[in-house]
């Protein structure tokens, strides 16, 4: 049995209104253009501060 623990990577994104969010990178097709369905898995940036030590946030690949 393969019990590989793969760490989830997150990326910061901004919606059209200018609000910042943190989203799971592997669930986004394009971090520069996010659909409403993809936004459902994102968390407001202000909320992430409580969990900052537990989340690995990376820069998006352009």
Phi and psi in radians as a Rosetta constraint file:
Dihedral C 1 N 2 CA 2 C 2 CIRCULARHARMONIC -1.635 0.35
Dihedral N 2 CA 2 C 2 N 3 CIRCULARHARMONIC 1.951 0.35
Dihedral C 2 N 3 CA 3 C 3 CIRCULARHARMONIC -1.940 0.35
Dihedral N 3 CA 3 C 3 N 4 CIRCULARHARMONIC 0.809 0.35
Dihedral C 3 N 4 CA 4 C 4 CIRCULARHARMONIC -1.076 0.35
Dihedral N 4 CA 4 C 4 N 5 CIRCULARHARMONIC 2.208 0.35
Dihedral C 4 N 5 CA 5 C 5 CIRCULARHARMONIC -1.686 0.35
Dihedral N 5 CA 5 C 5 N 6 CIRCULARHARMONIC 1.711 0.35
Dihedral C 5 N 6 CA 6 C 6 CIRCULARHARMONIC -1.651 0.35
Dihedral N 6 CA 6 C 6 N 7 CIRCULARHARMONIC 2.182 0.35
Dihedral C 6 N 7 CA 7 C 7 CIRCULARHARMONIC -1.287 0.35
Dihedral N 7 CA 7 C 7 N 8 CIRCULARHARMONIC 2.330 0.35
Dihedral C 7 N 8 CA 8 C 8 CIRCULARHARMONIC -1.385 0.35
Dihedral N 8 CA 8 C 8 N 9 CIRCULARHARMONIC 2.270 0.35
Dihedral C 8 N 9 CA 9 C 9 CIRCULARHARMONIC -1.741 0.35
Dihedral N 9 CA 9 C 9 N 10 CIRCULARHARMONIC 2.519 0.35
Dihedral C 9 N 10 CA 10 C 10 CIRCULARHARMONIC -2.119 0.35
Dihedral N 10 CA 10 C 10 N 11 CIRCULARHARMONIC 2.745 0.35
Dihedral C 10 N 11 CA 11 C 11 CIRCULARHARMONIC -2.376 0.35
Dihedral N 11 CA 11 C 11 N 12 CIRCULARHARMONIC 2.518 0.35
Dihedral C 11 N 12 CA 12 C 12 CIRCULARHARMONIC -1.457 0.35
Dihedral N 12 CA 12 C 12 N 13 CIRCULARHARMONIC 2.384 0.35
Dihedral C 12 N 13 CA 13 C 13 CIRCULARHARMONIC -2.352 0.35
Dihedral N 13 CA 13 C 13 N 14 CIRCULARHARMONIC 2.866 0.35
Dihedral C 13 N 14 CA 14 C 14 CIRCULARHARMONIC -2.276 0.35
Dihedral N 14 CA 14 C 14 N 15 CIRCULARHARMONIC 2.316 0.35
Dihedral C 14 N 15 CA 15 C 15 CIRCULARHARMONIC -1.432 0.35
Dihedral N 15 CA 15 C 15 N 16 CIRCULARHARMONIC 3.088 0.35
Dihedral C 15 N 16 CA 16 C 16 CIRCULARHARMONIC -1.107 0.35
Dihedral N 16 CA 16 C 16 N 17 CIRCULARHARMONIC -0.435 0.35
Dihedral C 16 N 17 CA 17 C 17 CIRCULARHARMONIC -1.432 0.35
Dihedral N 17 CA 17 C 17 N 18 CIRCULARHARMONIC -0.101 0.35
Dihedral C 17 N 18 CA 18 C 18 CIRCULARHARMONIC 1.618 0.35
Dihedral N 18 CA 18 C 18 N 19 CIRCULARHARMONIC 0.146 0.35
Dihedral C 18 N 19 CA 19 C 19 CIRCULARHARMONIC -1.435 0.35
Dihedral N 19 CA 19 C 19 N 20 CIRCULARHARMONIC 2.413 0.35
Dihedral C 19 N 20 CA 20 C 20 CIRCULARHARMONIC -1.618 0.35
Dihedral N 20 CA 20 C 20 N 21 CIRCULARHARMONIC 2.454 0.35
Dihedral C 20 N 21 CA 21 C 21 CIRCULARHARMONIC -2.390 0.35
Dihedral N 21 CA 21 C 21 N 22 CIRCULARHARMONIC 2.847 0.35
Dihedral C 21 N 22 CA 22 C 22 CIRCULARHARMONIC -2.109 0.35
Dihedral N 22 CA 22 C 22 N 23 CIRCULARHARMONIC 2.231 0.35
Dihedral C 22 N 23 CA 23 C 23 CIRCULARHARMONIC -2.224 0.35
Dihedral N 23 CA 23 C 23 N 24 CIRCULARHARMONIC 2.627 0.35
Dihedral C 23 N 24 CA 24 C 24 CIRCULARHARMONIC -1.136 0.35
Dihedral N 24 CA 24 C 24 N 25 CIRCULARHARMONIC 2.157 0.35
Dihedral C 24 N 25 CA 25 C 25 CIRCULARHARMONIC -1.087 0.35
Dihedral N 25 CA 25 C 25 N 26 CIRCULARHARMONIC -0.697 0.35
Dihedral C 25 N 26 CA 26 C 26 CIRCULARHARMONIC -1.265 0.35
Dihedral N 26 CA 26 C 26 N 27 CIRCULARHARMONIC -0.140 0.35
Dihedral C 26 N 27 CA 27 C 27 CIRCULARHARMONIC -1.744 0.35
Dihedral N 27 CA 27 C 27 N 28 CIRCULARHARMONIC 0.007 0.35
Dihedral C 27 N 28 CA 28 C 28 CIRCULARHARMONIC -1.815 0.35
Dihedral N 28 CA 28 C 28 N 29 CIRCULARHARMONIC 2.329 0.35
Dihedral C 28 N 29 CA 29 C 29 CIRCULARHARMONIC -1.303 0.35
Dihedral N 29 CA 29 C 29 N 30 CIRCULARHARMONIC -0.762 0.35
Dihedral C 29 N 30 CA 30 C 30 CIRCULARHARMONIC -2.529 0.35
Dihedral N 30 CA 30 C 30 N 31 CIRCULARHARMONIC 1.878 0.35
Dihedral C 30 N 31 CA 31 C 31 CIRCULARHARMONIC -1.028 0.35
Dihedral N 31 CA 31 C 31 N 32 CIRCULARHARMONIC -0.293 0.35
Dihedral C 31 N 32 CA 32 C 32 CIRCULARHARMONIC -1.575 0.35
Dihedral N 32 CA 32 C 32 N 33 CIRCULARHARMONIC -0.142 0.35
Dihedral C 32 N 33 CA 33 C 33 CIRCULARHARMONIC -2.585 0.35
Dihedral N 33 CA 33 C 33 N 34 CIRCULARHARMONIC 1.711 0.35
Dihedral C 33 N 34 CA 34 C 34 CIRCULARHARMONIC -1.882 0.35
Dihedral N 34 CA 34 C 34 N 35 CIRCULARHARMONIC 2.320 0.35
Dihedral C 34 N 35 CA 35 C 35 CIRCULARHARMONIC -1.402 0.35
Dihedral N 35 CA 35 C 35 N 36 CIRCULARHARMONIC 2.885 0.35
Dihedral C 35 N 36 CA 36 C 36 CIRCULARHARMONIC -1.070 0.35
Dihedral N 36 CA 36 C 36 N 37 CIRCULARHARMONIC -0.667 0.35
Dihedral C 36 N 37 CA 37 C 37 CIRCULARHARMONIC -1.113 0.35
Dihedral N 37 CA 37 C 37 N 38 CIRCULARHARMONIC -0.690 0.35
Dihedral C 37 N 38 CA 38 C 38 CIRCULARHARMONIC -1.207 0.35
Dihedral N 38 CA 38 C 38 N 39 CIRCULARHARMONIC -0.574 0.35
Dihedral C 38 N 39 CA 39 C 39 CIRCULARHARMONIC -1.142 0.35
Dihedral N 39 CA 39 C 39 N 40 CIRCULARHARMONIC -0.374 0.35
Dihedral C 39 N 40 CA 40 C 40 CIRCULARHARMONIC -1.101 0.35
Dihedral N 40 CA 40 C 40 N 41 CIRCULARHARMONIC -0.389 0.35
Dihedral C 40 N 41 CA 41 C 41 CIRCULARHARMONIC -1.659 0.35
Dihedral N 41 CA 41 C 41 N 42 CIRCULARHARMONIC 0.078 0.35
Dihedral C 41 N 42 CA 42 C 42 CIRCULARHARMONIC -1.709 0.35
Dihedral N 42 CA 42 C 42 N 43 CIRCULARHARMONIC 2.812 0.35
Dihedral C 42 N 43 CA 43 C 43 CIRCULARHARMONIC -2.205 0.35
Dihedral N 43 CA 43 C 43 N 44 CIRCULARHARMONIC 2.474 0.35
Dihedral C 43 N 44 CA 44 C 44 CIRCULARHARMONIC -1.030 0.35
Dihedral N 44 CA 44 C 44 N 45 CIRCULARHARMONIC 2.440 0.35
Dihedral C 44 N 45 CA 45 C 45 CIRCULARHARMONIC -0.996 0.35
Dihedral N 45 CA 45 C 45 N 46 CIRCULARHARMONIC -0.641 0.35
Dihedral C 45 N 46 CA 46 C 46 CIRCULARHARMONIC -1.111 0.35
Dihedral N 46 CA 46 C 46 N 47 CIRCULARHARMONIC -0.550 0.35
Dihedral C 46 N 47 CA 47 C 47 CIRCULARHARMONIC -1.309 0.35
Dihedral N 47 CA 47 C 47 N 48 CIRCULARHARMONIC -0.542 0.35
Dihedral C 47 N 48 CA 48 C 48 CIRCULARHARMONIC -1.120 0.35
Dihedral N 48 CA 48 C 48 N 49 CIRCULARHARMONIC -0.455 0.35
Dihedral C 48 N 49 CA 49 C 49 CIRCULARHARMONIC -0.915 0.35
Dihedral N 49 CA 49 C 49 N 50 CIRCULARHARMONIC -0.579 0.35
Dihedral C 49 N 50 CA 50 C 50 CIRCULARHARMONIC -1.204 0.35
Dihedral N 50 CA 50 C 50 N 51 CIRCULARHARMONIC -0.422 0.35
Dihedral C 50 N 51 CA 51 C 51 CIRCULARHARMONIC -2.004 0.35
Dihedral N 51 CA 51 C 51 N 52 CIRCULARHARMONIC 0.244 0.35
Dihedral C 51 N 52 CA 52 C 52 CIRCULARHARMONIC -0.936 0.35
Dihedral N 52 CA 52 C 52 N 53 CIRCULARHARMONIC -0.625 0.35
Dihedral C 52 N 53 CA 53 C 53 CIRCULARHARMONIC -1.271 0.35
Dihedral N 53 CA 53 C 53 N 54 CIRCULARHARMONIC -0.263 0.35
Dihedral C 53 N 54 CA 54 C 54 CIRCULARHARMONIC -1.772 0.35
Dihedral N 54 CA 54 C 54 N 55 CIRCULARHARMONIC -0.253 0.35
Dihedral C 54 N 55 CA 55 C 55 CIRCULARHARMONIC -1.872 0.35
Dihedral N 55 CA 55 C 55 N 56 CIRCULARHARMONIC 2.398 0.35
Dihedral C 55 N 56 CA 56 C 56 CIRCULARHARMONIC -1.768 0.35
Dihedral N 56 CA 56 C 56 N 57 CIRCULARHARMONIC 1.873 0.35
Dihedral C 56 N 57 CA 57 C 57 CIRCULARHARMONIC -1.752 0.35
Dihedral N 57 CA 57 C 57 N 58 CIRCULARHARMONIC 2.199 0.35
Dihedral C 57 N 58 CA 58 C 58 CIRCULARHARMONIC -2.038 0.35
Dihedral N 58 CA 58 C 58 N 59 CIRCULARHARMONIC 2.870 0.35
Dihedral C 58 N 59 CA 59 C 59 CIRCULARHARMONIC -1.405 0.35
Dihedral N 59 CA 59 C 59 N 60 CIRCULARHARMONIC 2.458 0.35
Dihedral C 59 N 60 CA 60 C 60 CIRCULARHARMONIC -1.215 0.35
Dihedral N 60 CA 60 C 60 N 61 CIRCULARHARMONIC 2.633 0.35
Dihedral C 60 N 61 CA 61 C 61 CIRCULARHARMONIC -1.484 0.35
Dihedral N 61 CA 61 C 61 N 62 CIRCULARHARMONIC 2.228 0.35
